[in-house]
Amino acid sequence: MDTNTVLEALSILKKHYPLWNAPIVTFIAVSRGSPYEILISTLLSLRTKDETTRSAAMRLFQRAKTPQEMLSLTEQEIAGLIYPVGFYKVKARRILEISRLILEKFNGKVPDSLEELLTLPGVGRKTANLVITLGYQKPGICVDTHVHRISNRWDYVQTKTPEQTEYALREKLPQEEWISYNDILVAFGQTICKPISPLCDQKCPIRHLCPQKGVKQHR
């Protein structure tokens, strides 16, 4: 696909997007979650299904919604609240480390720059971009496995890693589409454009536009 075709595909997908479950971090942002809640939710979501992340985040935020409140909990209490998210013990320790650094280095405010966010332990470009875009409504492109896979499946980029995809998209995709691109493609990737045997024939509303690059089997 070229950029015009990608924009046409996004326009079609935006009409179908409300029928799919929004990614959990987007749900929290729409529910007026703070940048801190978005940051913690994103950390919880790593290598964890959305439904598990959603319930864990809700349990945790009922007890603590700010760095100050989080530091009143023990590592064991946090681990119990977020179980069974993936690597819950490691994440509990990280949440405390990050909360302490936000208070000590950033005066209790989650940073709004990519460079500063990346100094926090366990925060990579995906997490940092989500905080920037959903927490602060600043331009950024969040690239997870769905965005990376679909962008290459569309032959819009030709990249090997999510980080390479992010940089390629920054060069090609109009900035006004940056924030919605992640939300739409994550939901699309979870429901239709799956990693293995995507639902091209059954449900895909843009199958007439997609080159299906690398797709060996579909339904």
MDTraj code that builds the backbone (N, CA, C; nanometers):
import mdtraj as md
import numpy as np

residues = "MET ASP THR ASN THR VAL LEU GLU ALA LEU SER ILE LEU LYS LYS HIS TYR PRO LEU TRP ASN ALA PRO ILE VAL THR PHE ILE ALA VAL SER ARG GLY SER PRO TYR GLU ILE LEU ILE SER THR LEU LEU SER LEU ARG THR LYS ASP GLU THR THR ARG SER ALA ALA MET ARG LEU PHE GLN ARG ALA LYS THR PRO GLN GLU MET LEU SER LEU THR GLU GLN GLU ILE ALA GLY LEU ILE TYR PRO VAL GLY PHE TYR LYS VAL LYS ALA ARG ARG ILE LEU GLU ILE SER ARG LEU ILE LEU GLU LYS PHE ASN GLY LYS VAL PRO ASP SER LEU GLU GLU LEU LEU THR LEU PRO GLY VAL GLY ARG LYS THR ALA ASN LEU VAL ILE THR LEU GLY TYR GLN LYS PRO GLY ILE CYS VAL ASP THR HIS VAL HIS ARG ILE SER ASN ARG TRP ASP TYR VAL GLN THR LYS THR PRO GLU GLN THR GLU TYR ALA LEU ARG GLU LYS LEU PRO GLN GLU GLU TRP ILE SER TYR ASN ASP ILE LEU VAL ALA PHE GLY GLN THR ILE CYS LYS PRO ILE SER PRO LEU CYS ASP GLN LYS CYS PRO ILE ARG HIS LEU CYS PRO GLN LYS GLY VAL LYS GLN HIS ARG".split()
xyz = np.array([
    [0.0835, -0.1203, 0.0000],
    [0.0000, 0.0000, 0.0000],
    [0.0873, 0.1257, 0.0000],
    [0.0410, 0.2286, -0.0692],
    [0.1038, 0.3588, -0.0560],
    [0.0262, 0.4377, 0.0502],
    [0.0706, 0.5586, 0.0797],
    [0.0089, 0.6360, 0.1879],
    [-0.1386, 0.6638, 0.1611],
    [-0.1743, 0.6953, 0.0387],
    [-0.3150, 0.7230, 0.0086],
    [-0.4028, 0.6008, 0.0332],
    [-0.3524, 0.4831, -0.0013],
    [-0.4288, 0.3606, 0.0217],
    [-0.4396, 0.3305, 0.1707],
    [-0.3326, 0.3548, 0.2451],
    [-0.3364, 0.3362, 0.3906],
    [-0.4395, 0.4297, 0.4534],
    [-0.4441, 0.5525, 0.4096],
    [-0.5424, 0.6482, 0.4623],
    [-0.6845, 0.6030, 0.4285],
    [-0.7031, 0.5475, 0.3095],
    [-0.8345, 0.4936, 0.2724],
    [-0.8708, 0.3762, 0.3631],
    [-0.7741, 0.2886, 0.3888],
    [-0.7979, 0.1739, 0.4776],
    [-0.8324, 0.2211, 0.6179],
    [-0.7610, 0.3205, 0.6684],
    [-0.7879, 0.3719, 0.8028],
    [-0.9275, 0.4337, 0.8105],
    [-0.9674, 0.5025, 0.7054],
    [-1.1004, 0.5627, 0.7024],
    [-1.2092, 0.4565, 0.7138],
    [-1.1890, 0.3446, 0.6455],
    [-1.2855, 0.2338, 0.6528],
    [-1.2827, 0.1695, 0.7918],
    [-1.1624, 0.1457, 0.8430],
    [-1.1490, 0.0797, 0.9732],
    [-1.2062, 0.1638, 1.0864],
    [-1.1983, 0.2960, 1.0735],
    [-1.2528, 0.3835, 1.1776],
    [-1.4036, 0.3645, 1.1936],
    [-1.4713, 0.3281, 1.0853],
    [-1.6158, 0.3056, 1.0929],
    [-1.6483, 0.1754, 1.1648],
    [-1.5561, 0.0794, 1.1564],
    [-1.5782, -0.0505, 1.2201],
    [-1.5210, -0.0563, 1.3619],
    [-1.4284, 0.0343, 1.3910],
    [-1.3562, 0.0315, 1.5176],
    [-1.4470, 0.0271, 1.6413],
    [-1.5585, 0.1028, 1.6444],
    [-1.6436, 0.0986, 1.7646],
    [-1.7014, -0.0404, 1.7944],
    [-1.7038, -0.1281, 1.6954],
    [-1.7588, -0.2626, 1.7153],
    [-1.6583, -0.3556, 1.7834],
    [-1.5308, -0.3146, 1.7852],
    [-1.4275, -0.3977, 1.8462],
    [-1.3958, -0.3438, 1.9846],
    [-1.3402, -0.4286, 2.0703],
    [-1.2982, -0.3827, 2.2018],
    [-1.1739, -0.2966, 2.1884],
    [-1.1803, -0.1751, 2.2428],
    [-1.0631, -0.0881, 2.2399],
    [-0.9531, -0.1477, 2.3274],
    [-0.8267, -0.1253, 2.2926],
    [-0.7177, -0.1706, 2.3792],
    [-0.7357, -0.1170, 2.5203],
    [-0.6940, -0.1921, 2.6201],
    [-0.7185, -0.1568, 2.7597],
    [-0.6625, -0.0194, 2.7943],
    [-0.5440, 0.0147, 2.7454],
    [-0.4853, 0.1437, 2.7805],
    [-0.5677, 0.2571, 2.7212],
    [-0.6199, 0.2387, 2.6013],
    [-0.7093, 0.3383, 2.5419],
    [-0.8359, 0.3514, 2.6245],
    [-0.8890, 0.2387, 2.6709],
    [-1.0090, 0.2401, 2.7558],
    [-0.9850, 0.3243, 2.8809],
    [-0.8697, 0.3071, 2.9427],
    [-0.8384, 0.3826, 3.0637],
    [-0.8225, 0.5307, 3.0317],
    [-0.7599, 0.5610, 2.9175],
    [-0.7443, 0.7008, 2.8778],
    [-0.8798, 0.7663, 2.8529],
    [-0.9674, 0.6959, 2.7826],
    [-1.1016, 0.7486, 2.7539],
    [-1.1800, 0.7676, 2.8834],
    [-1.1514, 0.6827, 2.9817],
    [-1.2169, 0.6931, 3.1126],
    [-1.1516, 0.8004, 3.1988],
    [-1.0726, 0.8866, 3.1343],
    [-1.0051, 1.0000, 3.1978],
    [-0.9008, 0.9554, 3.2997],
    [-0.8328, 0.8489, 3.2662],
    [-0.7213, 0.8078, 3.3491],
    [-0.6066, 0.9068, 3.3372],
    [-0.5329, 0.9232, 3.4449],
    [-0.4209, 1.0161, 3.4473],
    [-0.3019, 0.9572, 3.3716],
    [-0.2028, 1.0413, 3.3363],
    [-0.0809, 0.9863, 3.2747],
    [-0.0175, 0.8759, 3.3597],
    [-0.0253, 0.8898, 3.4923],
    [0.0308, 0.7859, 3.5797],
    [-0.0454, 0.6547, 3.5632],
    [-0.1785, 0.6607, 3.5600],
    [-0.2588, 0.5392, 3.5422],
    [-0.2330, 0.4764, 3.4051],
    [-0.2155, 0.5592, 3.3038],
    [-0.1856, 0.5071, 3.1700],
    [-0.0492, 0.4391, 3.1689],
    [0.0491, 0.5006, 3.2352],
    [0.1827, 0.4422, 3.2439],
    [0.1785, 0.3062, 3.3132],
    [0.1139, 0.3003, 3.4280],
    [0.1087, 0.1743, 3.5038],
    [0.0282, 0.0689, 3.4281],
    [-0.0812, 0.1081, 3.3655],
    [-0.1630, 0.0135, 3.2888],
    [-0.0844, -0.0458, 3.1731],
    [-0.0043, 0.0384, 3.1071],
    [0.0764, -0.0105, 2.9960],
    [0.1794, -0.1111, 3.0436],
    [0.2418, -0.0839, 3.1570],
    [0.3375, -0.1796, 3.2133],
    [0.2694, -0.3122, 3.2467],
    [0.1491, -0.3048, 3.3027],
    [0.0755, -0.4274, 3.3356],
    [0.0395, -0.5057, 3.2103],
    [0.0152, -0.4355, 3.0999],
    [-0.0346, -0.5004, 2.9785],
    [0.0731, -0.5779, 2.9028],
    [0.1999, -0.5511, 2.9329],
    [0.3078, -0.6173, 2.8593],
    [0.3016, -0.7679, 2.8812],
    [0.2934, -0.8428, 2.7707],
    [0.2849, -0.9886, 2.7726],
    [0.1664, -1.0397, 2.8546],
    [0.0561, -0.9667, 2.8476],
    [-0.0644, -1.0040, 2.9221],
    [-0.1866, -0.9731, 2.8364],
    [-0.2854, -1.0605, 2.8396],
    [-0.4085, -1.0376, 2.7640],
    [-0.4840, -0.9187, 2.8220],
    [-0.5561, -0.8485, 2.7332],
    [-0.6247, -0.7266, 2.7742],
    [-0.7254, -0.7492, 2.8870],
    [-0.8007, -0.8596, 2.8806],
    [-0.9011, -0.8810, 2.9840],
    [-0.8377, -0.9003, 3.1211],
    [-0.7203, -0.9637, 3.1238],
    [-0.6482, -0.9813, 3.2503],
    [-0.5939, -0.8475, 3.2989],
    [-0.5384, -0.7693, 3.2066],
    [-0.4858, -0.6373, 3.2416],
    [-0.5957, -0.5474, 3.2958],
    [-0.7110, -0.5507, 3.2321],
    [-0.8218, -0.4632, 3.2718],
    [-0.8606, -0.4860, 3.4173],
    [-0.8835, -0.6122, 3.4556],
    [-0.9264, -0.6413, 3.5920],
    [-0.8154, -0.6118, 3.6927],
    [-0.6900, -0.6404, 3.6548],
    [-0.5776, -0.6129, 3.7448],
    [-0.5621, -0.4630, 3.7675],
    [-0.5716, -0.3854, 3.6609],
    [-0.5585, -0.2400, 3.6731],
    [-0.6695, -0.1825, 3.7601],
    [-0.7907, -0.2311, 3.7415],
    [-0.9016, -0.1812, 3.8221],
    [-0.8804, -0.2106, 3.9709],
    [-0.8343, -0.3312, 4.0010],
    [-0.8079, -0.3665, 4.1417],
    [-0.6994, -0.2771, 4.2011],
    [-0.5940, -0.2573, 4.1233],
    [-0.4823, -0.1779, 4.1728],
    [-0.5232, -0.0326, 4.1939],
    [-0.5946, 0.0255, 4.0982],
    [-0.6288, 0.1677, 4.1076],
    [-0.7370, 0.1948, 4.2118],
    [-0.8069, 0.0943, 4.2540],
    [-0.8990, 0.1125, 4.3660],
    [-0.8224, 0.1385, 4.4954],
    [-0.6987, 0.0910, 4.5005],
    [-0.6142, 0.1091, 4.6190],
    [-0.5175, 0.2267, 4.6041],
    [-0.4706, 0.2510, 4.4823],
    [-0.3688, 0.3547, 4.4630],
    [-0.3730, 0.4083, 4.3210],
    [-0.3907, 0.5420, 4.3087],
    [-0.3973, 0.6054, 4.1773],
    [-0.2859, 0.7060, 4.1531],
    [-0.2018, 0.7265, 4.2530],
    [-0.0924, 0.8228, 4.2405],
    [0.0373, 0.7577, 4.2890],
    [0.1522, 0.8152, 4.2528],
    [0.2778, 0.7596, 4.3035],
    [0.2842, 0.7579, 4.4556],
    [0.2318, 0.8651, 4.5185],
    [0.2328, 0.8709, 4.6646],
    [0.1521, 0.7563, 4.7245],
    [0.0323, 0.7341, 4.6714],
    [-0.0528, 0.6265, 4.7224],
    [0.0094, 0.4899, 4.6965],
    [0.0749, 0.4753, 4.5806],
    [0.1341, 0.3462, 4.5463],
    [0.2455, 0.3100, 4.6440],
    [0.3221, 0.4093, 4.6876],
    [0.4333, 0.3829, 4.7782],
    [0.3868, 0.3486, 4.9193],
    [0.2577, 0.3632, 4.9456],
    [0.2049, 0.3203, 5.0759],
    [0.1776, 0.1699, 5.0776],
    [0.1845, 0.1078, 4.9588],
    [0.1635, -0.0364, 4.9476],
    [0.2973, -0.1082, 4.9463],
    [0.2965, -0.2326, 4.9905],
    [0.4178, -0.3137, 4.9825],
    [0.4252, -0.3822, 4.8462],
    [0.5442, -0.4302, 4.8147],
    [0.5621, -0.5039, 4.6904],
    [0.4709, -0.6260, 4.6863],
    [0.4554, -0.6912, 4.8006],
    [0.3705, -0.8107, 4.8077],
    [0.2227, -0.7746, 4.7877],
    [0.1805, -0.6618, 4.8410],
    [0.0412, -0.6184, 4.8234],
    [0.0123, -0.5880, 4.6764],
    [0.1038, -0.5186, 4.6115],
    [0.0857, -0.4869, 4.4690],
    [0.0830, -0.6148, 4.3862],
    [0.1749, -0.7066, 4.4158],
    [0.1783, -0.8337, 4.3426],
    [0.0465, -0.9084, 4.3575],
    [-0.0100, -0.9069, 4.4762],
    [-0.1380, -0.9739, 4.4974],
    [-0.2517, -0.9086, 4.4221],
    [-0.2484, -0.7769, 4.4117],
    [-0.3545, -0.7047, 4.3422],
    [-0.3492, -0.7248, 4.1911],
    [-0.2283, -0.7354, 4.1348],
    [-0.2171, -0.7433, 3.9888],
    [-0.2106, -0.8868, 3.9367],
    [-0.1943, -0.9837, 4.0239],
    [-0.1950, -1.1242, 3.9805],
    [-0.3266, -1.1537, 3.9090],
    [-0.3296, -1.2265, 3.7945],
    [-0.2221, -1.3054, 3.7337],
    [-0.1582, -1.2429, 3.6094],
    [-0.1340, -1.1115, 3.6056],
    [-0.0658, -1.0561, 3.4880],
    [0.0721, -1.1208, 3.4745],
    [0.1233, -1.1227, 3.3526],
    [0.2540, -1.1834, 3.3299],
    [0.3638, -1.1143, 3.4100],
    [0.4512, -1.1950, 3.4707],
    [0.5644, -1.1433, 3.5485],
    [0.5177, -1.0465, 3.6580],
    [0.4117, -1.0835, 3.7270],
    [0.3488, -0.9927, 3.8242],
    [0.4431, -0.9525, 3.9373],
    [0.5327, -1.0412, 3.9791],
    [0.6255, -1.0050, 4.0872],
    [0.7266, -0.9006, 4.0403],
    [0.7782, -0.9203, 3.9203],
    [0.8720, -0.8226, 3.8636],
    [0.8026, -0.6885, 3.8429],
    [0.6798, -0.6926, 3.7932],
    [0.6061, -0.5693, 3.7677],
    [0.5732, -0.4963, 3.8971],
    [0.5435, -0.5687, 4.0022],
    [0.5166, -0.5054, 4.1315],
    [0.6384, -0.4270, 4.1788],
    [0.7559, -0.4872, 4.1641],
    [0.8794, -0.4189, 4.2038],
    [0.9044, -0.2972, 4.1161],
    [0.8795, -0.3121, 3.9858],
    [0.8986, -0.2009, 3.8920],
    [0.8055, -0.0839, 3.9240],
    [0.6819, -0.1158, 3.9560],
    [0.5839, -0.0105, 3.9852],
    [0.6311, 0.0738, 4.1024],
    [0.6854, 0.0100, 4.2041],
    [0.7376, 0.0842, 4.3188],
    [0.8608, 0.1662, 4.2806],
    [0.9504, 0.1082, 4.2010],
    [1.0709, 0.1804, 4.1572],
    [1.0319, 0.3040, 4.0764],
    [0.9391, 0.2865, 3.9834],
    [0.8961, 0.3970, 3.8979],
    [0.8262, 0.5046, 3.9802],
    [0.7402, 0.4633, 4.0711],
    [0.6681, 0.5600, 4.1555],
    [0.7655, 0.6425, 4.2378],
    [0.8677, 0.5784, 4.2906],
    [0.9678, 0.6494, 4.3709],
    [1.0459, 0.7482, 4.2846],
    [1.0839, 0.7065, 4.1644],
    [1.1590, 0.7954, 4.0761],
    [1.0753, 0.9143, 4.0303],
    [0.9471, 0.8920, 4.0052],
    [0.8592, 1.0022, 3.9640],
    [0.8535, 1.1082, 4.0738],
    [0.8504, 1.0645, 4.1984],
    [0.8473, 1.1598, 4.3102],
    [0.9825, 1.2280, 4.3292],
    [1.0896, 1.1513, 4.3191],
    [1.2222, 1.2056, 4.3494],
    [1.2815, 1.2884, 4.2356],
    [1.2630, 1.2438, 4.1123],
    [1.3266, 1.3103, 3.9984],
    [1.2356, 1.4065, 3.9240],
    [1.1036, 1.3803, 3.9278],
    [1.0116, 1.4572, 3.8441],
    [0.9014, 1.5259, 3.9247],
    [0.9270, 1.5468, 4.0535],
    [0.8336, 1.6216, 4.1403],
    [0.6918, 1.5649, 4.1386],
    [0.6825, 1.4331, 4.1261],
    [0.5518, 1.3680, 4.1342],
    [0.4728, 1.3681, 4.0056],
    [0.5289, 1.4231, 3.8969],
    [0.4575, 1.4312, 3.7692],
    [0.5224, 1.3367, 3.6684],
    [0.4419, 1.2552, 3.6041],
    [0.4935, 1.1659, 3.5002],
    [0.5516, 1.2510, 3.3878],
    [0.6740, 1.2230, 3.3443],
    [0.7340, 1.3034, 3.2362],
    [0.6494, 1.2993, 3.1091],
    [0.6571, 1.4067, 3.0317],
    [0.5818, 1.4117, 2.9060],
    [0.6738, 1.4131, 2.7853],
    [0.8006, 1.3759, 2.8041],
    [0.8930, 1.3666, 2.6915],
    [0.9429, 1.2236, 2.6786],
    [0.9675, 1.1840, 2.5554],
    [1.0146, 1.0486, 2.5280],
    [1.1468, 1.0215, 2.5991],
    [1.2371, 1.1177, 2.5933],
    [1.3698, 1.1001, 2.6513],
    [1.3621, 1.0748, 2.8019],
    [1.2803, 1.1503, 2.8726],
    [1.2706, 1.1343, 3.0183],
    [1.1970, 1.0057, 3.0549],
    [1.0934, 0.9728, 2.9810],
    [1.0188, 0.8497, 3.0096],
    [1.1079, 0.7274, 2.9939],
    [1.1961, 0.7311, 2.8953],
    [1.2832, 0.6167, 2.8698],
    [1.3883, 0.5965, 2.9793],
    [1.4025, 0.6926, 3.0704],
    [1.4950, 0.6745, 3.1825],
    [1.4319, 0.5932, 3.2952],
    [1.3007, 0.5739, 3.2910],
    [1.2325, 0.4964, 3.3952],
    [1.2541, 0.3473, 3.3699],
    [1.2788, 0.2681, 3.4731],
    [1.3068, 0.1245, 3.4553],
    [1.1881, 0.0505, 3.3949],
    [1.2170, -0.0292, 3.2930],
    [1.1129, -0.1102, 3.2303],
    [1.0286, -0.0366, 3.1283],
    [1.0572, 0.0915, 3.1054],
    [0.9796, 0.1713, 3.0096],
    [1.0534, 0.1744, 2.8767],
    [0.9928, 0.1140, 2.7749],
    [1.0475, 0.1165, 2.6400],
    [0.9730, 0.2162, 2.5537],
    [1.0033, 0.2167, 2.4259],
    [0.9443, 0.3165, 2.3356],
    [0.7929, 0.2999, 2.3238],
    [0.7438, 0.1755, 2.3228],
    [0.5991, 0.1547, 2.3130],
    [0.5279, 0.2194, 2.4306],
    [0.5750, 0.1901, 2.5517],
    [0.5125, 0.2449, 2.6721],
    [0.5235, 0.3966, 2.6739],
    [0.6419, 0.4479, 2.6436],
    [0.6631, 0.5925, 2.6455],
    [0.5718, 0.6634, 2.5458],
    [0.5586, 0.6087, 2.4262],
    [0.4726, 0.6710, 2.3252],
    [0.3256, 0.6677, 2.3655],
    [0.2828, 0.5611, 2.4325],
    [0.1437, 0.5555, 2.4782],
    [0.1167, 0.6626, 2.5837],
    [0.2094, 0.6820, 2.6745],
    [0.1923, 0.7862, 2.7766],
    [0.1854, 0.9237, 2.7107],
    [0.2736, 0.9474, 2.6145],
    [0.2768, 1.0772, 2.5464],
    [0.1474, 1.1023, 2.4687],
    [0.1017, 1.0005, 2.3941],
    [-0.0148, 1.0206, 2.3072],
    [-0.1463, 1.0184, 2.3847],
    [-0.1630, 0.9195, 2.4721],
    [-0.2904, 0.9055, 2.5425],
    [-0.2954, 0.9868, 2.6715],
    [-0.1794, 1.0021, 2.7355],
    [-0.1771, 1.0766, 2.8603],
    [-0.1684, 1.2267, 2.8413],
    [-0.0940, 1.2686, 2.7378],
    [-0.0703, 1.4117, 2.7172],
    [-0.1199, 1.4628, 2.5821],
    [-0.1781, 1.3762, 2.5005],
    [-0.2315, 1.4140, 2.3692],
    [-0.1260, 1.4855, 2.2838],
    [-0.0020, 1.4390, 2.2956],
    [0.1065, 1.4932, 2.2131],
    [0.1367, 1.3948, 2.1007],
    [0.1904, 1.4426, 1.9876],
    [0.2167, 1.3523, 1.8752],
    [0.3158, 1.2418, 1.9113],
    [0.2842, 1.1221, 1.8681],
    [0.3720, 1.0076, 1.8891],
    [0.3124, 0.8871, 1.8187],
    [0.3955, 0.7893, 1.7906],
    [0.3477, 0.6664, 1.7273],
    [0.3871, 0.5493, 1.8153],
    [0.2875, 0.4821, 1.8679],
    [0.3132, 0.3641, 1.9497],
    [0.3089, 0.2412, 1.8594],
    [0.4137, 0.1607, 1.8636],
    [0.4207, 0.0421, 1.7781],
    [0.4376, -0.0818, 1.8645],
    [0.3339, -0.1651, 1.8666],
    [0.3440, -0.2950, 1.9329],
    [0.3495, -0.4031, 1.8253],
    [0.3333, -0.5279, 1.8641],
    [0.3449, -0.6362, 1.7662],
    [0.2352, -0.6281, 1.6593],
    [0.1149, -0.5841, 1.6969],
    [0.0059, -0.5731, 1.5992],
    [0.0365, -0.4659, 1.4954],
    [0.0765, -0.3491, 1.5412],
    [0.1066, -0.2382, 1.4499],
    [0.2240, -0.2750, 1.3589],
    [0.3247, -0.3370, 1.4160],
    [0.4415, -0.3790, 1.3379],
    [0.4013, -0.4815, 1.2319],
    [0.3244, -0.5821, 1.2728],
    [0.2846, -0.6893, 1.1808],
    [0.1965, -0.6355, 1.0679],
    [0.0947, -0.5591, 1.1025],
    [-0.0015, -0.5140, 1.0019],
    [0.0614, -0.4131, 0.9073],
    [0.1448, -0.3251, 0.9580],
    [0.2119, -0.2271, 0.8709],
    [0.2962, -0.2975, 0.7662],
    [0.3601, -0.4077, 0.8049],
    [0.4376, -0.4864, 0.7078],
    [0.3467, -0.5712, 0.6201],
    [0.2386, -0.6236, 0.6757],
    [0.1436, -0.7033, 0.5973],
    [0.0799, -0.6177, 0.4885],
    [0.0595, -0.4913, 0.5181],
    [0.0094, -0.3976, 0.4182],
    [0.1179, -0.3572, 0.3177],
    [0.2423, -0.3954, 0.3453],
    [0.3582, -0.3555, 0.2649],
    [0.3750, -0.2032, 0.2649],
    [0.3298, -0.1409, 0.3722],
    [0.3478, 0.0036, 0.3877],
    [0.4896, 0.0341, 0.4355],
    [0.5422, -0.0562, 0.5202],
    [0.6820, -0.0482, 0.5618],
    [0.7453, -0.1846, 0.5370],
    [0.8764, -0.1853, 0.5328],
    [0.9504, -0.3100, 0.5175],
    [1.0553, -0.3108, 0.6285],
    [1.0155, -0.3588, 0.7453],
    [1.1000, -0.3481, 0.8642],
    [1.1069, -0.4810, 0.9378],
    [1.2079, -0.4917, 1.0230],
    [1.2305, -0.6157, 1.0974],
    [1.1877, -0.6054, 1.2441],
    [1.1832, -0.4858, 1.2992],
    [1.1525, -0.4683, 1.4413],
    [1.0483, -0.3583, 1.4607],
    [0.9759, -0.3606, 1.5734],
    [0.8813, -0.2524, 1.6028],
    [0.9461, -0.1144, 1.6055],
    [1.0679, -0.1052, 1.6573],
    [1.1353, 0.0245, 1.6617],
    [1.1618, 0.0769, 1.5212],
    [1.2044, -0.0107, 1.4308],
    [1.2246, 0.0306, 1.2924],
    [1.0923, 0.0751, 1.2297],
    [0.9844, 0.0048, 1.2642],
    [0.8525, 0.0415, 1.2125],
    [0.8117, 0.1795, 1.2607],
    [0.8375, 0.2084, 1.3873],
    [0.8047, 0.3412, 1.4405],
    [0.8731, 0.4510, 1.3601],
    [1.0029, 0.4363, 1.3377],
    [1.0765, 0.5387, 1.2637],
    [1.0280, 0.5494, 1.1192],
    [0.9954, 0.4353, 1.0579],
    [0.9464, 0.4364, 0.9196],
    [0.8111, 0.5062, 0.9107],
    [0.7246, 0.4799, 1.0075],
    [0.5922, 0.5431, 1.0076],
    [0.6027, 0.6940, 1.0306],
    [0.6962, 0.7349, 1.1142],
    [0.7150, 0.8785, 1.1379],
    [0.7506, 0.9509, 1.0077],
    [0.8179, 0.8808, 0.9174],
    [0.8582, 0.9406, 0.7900],
    [0.7439, 0.9448, 0.6878],
    [0.6503, 0.8485, 0.6979],
    [0.5513, 0.8304, 0.5910],
    [0.4087, 0.8694, 0.6297],
    [0.3692, 0.8399, 0.7525],
    [0.2294, 0.8572, 0.7925],
    [0.2031, 1.0018, 0.8344],
    [0.0965, 1.0650, 0.7826],
    [0.0632, 1.2016, 0.8246],
    [0.0450, 1.2100, 0.9765],
    [0.0977, 1.3150, 1.0366],
    [0.1018, 1.3259, 1.1822],
    [-0.0366, 1.3208, 1.2461],
    [-0.1372, 1.3711, 1.1756],
    [-0.2720, 1.3707, 1.2342],
    [-0.3284, 1.2302, 1.2523],
    [-0.2639, 1.1295, 1.1913],
    [-0.3090, 0.9913, 1.2053],
    [-0.2270, 0.9123, 1.3083],
    [-0.1243, 0.9731, 1.3639],
    [-0.0319, 0.8987, 1.4492],
    [-0.1010, 0.8337, 1.5688],
    [-0.1801, 0.9101, 1.6413],
    [-0.2391, 0.8581, 1.7650],
    [-0.3423, 0.7498, 1.7355],
    [-0.4312, 0.7753, 1.6395],
    [-0.5371, 0.6775, 1.6112],
    [-0.4833, 0.5514, 1.5440],
    [-0.3704, 0.5614, 1.4754],
    [-0.3140, 0.4466, 1.4033],
    [-0.2921, 0.3289, 1.4979],
    [-0.2357, 0.3545, 1.6146],
    [-0.2117, 0.2470, 1.7111],
    [-0.3423, 0.1876, 1.7605],
    [-0.4346, 0.2713, 1.8049],
    [-0.5619, 0.2211, 1.8594],
    [-0.6339, 0.1322, 1.7589],
    [-0.6434, 0.1801, 1.6361],
    [-0.7184, 0.1080, 1.5335],
    [-0.6504, -0.0233, 1.4986],
    [-0.5184, -0.0198, 1.4778],
    [-0.4497, -0.1418, 1.4351],
    [-0.4397, -0.2457, 1.5466],
    [-0.4294, -0.2024, 1.6714],
    [-0.4275, -0.2993, 1.7821],
    [-0.5616, -0.3718, 1.7888],
    [-0.6718, -0.2966, 1.7856],
    [-0.8036, -0.3597, 1.7900],
    [-0.8272, -0.4473, 1.6670],
    [-0.7869, -0.3982, 1.5514],
    [-0.7984, -0.4727, 1.4253],
    [-0.7160, -0.6016, 1.4321],
    [-0.5965, -0.5911, 1.4859],
    [-0.5084, -0.7071, 1.4952],
    [-0.5555, -0.8105, 1.5946],
    [-0.6216, -0.7663, 1.7012],
    [-0.6723, -0.8596, 1.8019],
    [-0.7964, -0.9347, 1.7542],
    [-0.8750, -0.8713, 1.6689],
    [-1.0039, -0.9290, 1.6319],
    [-1.0082, -0.9904, 1.4917],
    [-0.9357, -0.9320, 1.3961],
    [-0.9477, -0.9756, 1.2567],
    [-0.8130, -1.0073, 1.1928],
    [-0.7216, -0.9116, 1.1930],
    [-0.5930, -0.9294, 1.1251],
    [-0.4926, -0.9974, 1.2185],
    [-0.5258, -1.1216, 1.2543],
    [-0.4502, -1.1956, 1.3547],
    [-0.3157, -1.2429, 1.2997],
    [-0.2228, -1.2764, 1.3902],
    [-0.0896, -1.3171, 1.3450],
    [-0.0918, -1.4398, 1.2543],
    [-0.1714, -1.5395, 1.2925],
    [-0.1799, -1.6641, 1.2164],
    [-0.3224, -1.6815, 1.1658],
    [-0.3376, -1.7106, 1.0405],
    [-0.4679, -1.7318, 0.9786],
    [-0.5657, -1.6167, 1.0060],
    [-0.5336, -1.4975, 0.9563],
    [-0.6248, -1.3829, 0.9753],
    [-0.7582, -1.4058, 0.9051],
    [-0.8583, -1.3325, 0.9510],
    [-0.9954, -1.3514, 0.8999],
    [-1.0187, -1.2665, 0.7746],
    [-0.9357, -1.2850, 0.6744],
    [-0.9427, -1.2031, 0.5528],
    [-1.0760, -1.2186, 0.4806],
    [-1.1184, -1.3414, 0.4583],
    [-1.2396, -1.3663, 0.3802],
    [-1.3665, -1.3468, 0.4629],
    [-1.3576, -1.3753, 0.5913],
    [-1.4778, -1.3752, 0.6747],
    [-1.5232, -1.2354, 0.7162],
    [-1.4279, -1.1528, 0.7647],
    [-1.4699, -1.0293, 0.8308],
    [-1.3947, -0.9037, 0.7895],
    [-1.2881, -0.9157, 0.7124],
    [-1.2027, -0.7988, 0.6888],
    [-1.2690, -0.6977, 0.5951],
    [-1.2905, -0.5743, 0.6410],
    [-1.3559, -0.4739, 0.5565],
    [-1.2618, -0.4072, 0.4570],
    [-1.1320, -0.4384, 0.4641],
    [-1.0379, -0.3758, 0.3701],
    [-0.9618, -0.4811, 0.2888],
    [-1.0186, -0.5985, 0.2749],
    [-0.9476, -0.7058, 0.2035],
    [-0.9212, -0.6690, 0.0572],
    [-1.0048, -0.5804, 0.0002],
    [-0.9851, -0.5391, -0.1392],
    [-0.8653, -0.4442, -0.1545],
    [-0.8146, -0.3907, -0.0446],
    [-0.7011, -0.2993, -0.0486],
    [-0.5700, -0.3655, -0.0064],
    [-0.5804, -0.4745, 0.0686],
    [-0.4633, -0.5321, 0.1344],
    [-0.3879, -0.6287, 0.0436],
    [-0.2550, -0.6124, 0.0328],
    [-0.1747, -0.7051, -0.0475],
    [-0.1458, -0.8372, 0.0239],
    [-0.1807, -0.8442, 0.1544],
    [-0.1633, -0.9667, 0.2337],
    [-0.0190, -1.0184, 0.2275],
    [0.0744, -0.9268, 0.2364],
    [0.2152, -0.9654, 0.2273],
    [0.2523, -1.0589, 0.3437],
    [0.3088, -1.1745, 0.3086],
    [0.3532, -1.2692, 0.4094],
    [0.2442, -1.3594, 0.4645],
    [0.1198, -1.3399, 0.4221],
    [0.0096, -1.4240, 0.4716],
    [0.0100, -1.5553, 0.3941],
    [0.0306, -1.6647, 0.4641],
    [0.0371, -1.7959, 0.4000],
    [-0.0954, -1.8701, 0.4104],
    [-0.1748, -1.8344, 0.5104],
    [-0.3035, -1.9013, 0.5295],
    [-0.4000, -1.8018, 0.5925],
    [-0.5213, -1.7999, 0.5413],
    [-0.6209, -1.7101, 0.6002],
    [-0.7579, -1.7755, 0.5921],
    [-0.8521, -1.7124, 0.6638],
    [-0.9887, -1.7673, 0.6691],
    [-1.0873, -1.6673, 0.6102],
])
top = md.Topology()
chain = top.add_chain()
for i, resn in enumerate(residues, 1):
    res = top.add_residue(resn, chain, resSeq=i)
    for name in ("N", "CA", "C"):
        top.add_atom(name, md.element.get_by_symbol(name[0]), res)
traj = md.Trajectory(xyz[None], top)
